[in-house]
Amino acid sequence: MSSPIFDQLNLVVRDMEATHGFYRAAGLNIPEESVWRTASGAHHAQAKMLNGVDIEFDSAKLAKAYNKGWREPRKTLSRCVLSLRVDSRDAVDRSCEKLADLAHQTRTPN
């Protein structure tokens, strides 16, 4: 029996549009044609990575439709950490600055 091959990571997110914006700013290619939308908004999107892994994003509404036992996490914003490798320390710094600017722009007052 051959070993399984890791080829997909699926993240269930609360805000699909904010998620797309963040990961696009981080450098992921999420083509608009990969985003599945209904009248209630975006529910699925896919980014194909160069190493063959697909990163997929689903809305909580879609997760509940395909997994009746799925429940949103309590008291946390996330259950996952996603790491992205870049070419250099300078690229890390540029990415962090860009993402920090984006977070500042999208943050809403309490």
Secondary structure, DSSP 4 states (H G I P E B T S, - for coil): -PPP---EEEEEES-HHHHHHHHHHTT----GGG-EEETTEEEEEEEE-TTS-EEEEEEHHHHHHH-TT----SS-S-S-------SSHHHHHHHHHHHHHHHHHH----
